[in-house]
């Protein structure tokens, strides 16, 4: 390998938004991620329903009216 052309491969901390921290090695010093295997629904088996501006309630109201009309 040639000297001086490769980036430094140092130990680093990878930190998730949920607070989980992993020690690893990388060419970047500190890495921050939004989601990791501890909080991702695919790995945890838990579905997180994030309601933005009442969209879930709007959806429920819309289809509650349609199902009520069909039964009436």
C-alpha positions as CSV (number, residue, x, y, z in Angstrom):
1,X,0.0,0.0,0.0
2,X,1.2,3.5,-0.8
3,X,1.9,5.8,2.1
4,X,-0.2,9.0,2.6
5,X,-3.1,8.3,0.2
6,X,-5.5,6.4,2.4
7,X,-7.8,8.1,4.9
8,X,-7.3,7.4,8.6
9,X,-9.4,4.6,10.0
10,X,-10.2,5.5,13.6
11,X,-12.6,4.4,16.3
12,X,-15.9,6.3,16.3
13,X,-19.2,6.5,18.0
14,X,-22.4,5.9,16.1
15,X,-25.3,7.5,18.0
16,X,-29.0,6.9,17.2
17,X,-31.8,9.4,17.9
18,X,-33.2,6.9,20.5
19,X,-30.0,7.1,22.5
20,X,-28.4,3.8,21.5
21,X,-24.6,4.2,21.0
22,X,-22.3,1.8,19.2
23,X,-18.5,1.9,19.2
24,X,-17.1,1.1,15.8
25,X,-14.4,2.1,13.4
26,X,-14.8,4.5,10.4
27,X,-13.1,7.2,8.5
28,X,-15.6,9.7,9.9
29,X,-15.3,10.8,13.5
30,X,-18.8,10.8,15.0
31,X,-21.9,9.5,13.2
32,X,-25.5,10.4,14.1
33,X,-28.4,8.3,12.7
34,X,-32.1,8.8,12.9
35,X,-33.1,5.1,13.3
36,X,-31.2,1.9,14.3
37,X,-31.9,-1.8,14.8
38,X,-33.1,-1.1,18.4
39,X,-35.9,1.2,17.3
40,X,-36.7,0.2,13.7
41,X,-40.1,-1.5,13.4
42,X,-38.8,-4.3,11.2
43,X,-36.4,-5.5,13.8
44,X,-38.5,-4.7,16.9
45,X,-41.8,-6.1,15.6
46,X,-43.6,-3.0,16.9
47,X,-45.4,-0.6,14.5
48,X,-45.0,3.0,15.5
49,X,-47.8,5.1,14.3
50,X,-46.7,8.7,13.9
51,X,-49.6,11.1,13.6
52,X,-48.8,14.2,11.6
53,X,-51.4,16.9,11.8
54,X,-54.3,14.6,12.6
55,X,-54.1,12.4,9.5
56,X,-54.9,9.2,11.4
57,X,-58.1,10.7,12.9
58,X,-59.1,12.1,9.5
59,X,-58.7,8.7,7.9
60,X,-60.7,7.0,10.7
61,X,-63.5,9.6,10.5
62,X,-63.6,9.3,6.7
63,X,-64.0,5.5,6.6
64,X,-66.2,5.4,9.7
65,X,-68.8,7.4,7.8
66,X,-68.6,5.1,4.7
67,X,-69.0,2.0,6.8
68,X,-71.9,3.6,8.7
69,X,-73.6,4.4,5.3
70,X,-73.2,0.9,4.1
71,X,-74.8,-0.7,7.2
72,X,-77.7,1.8,7.2
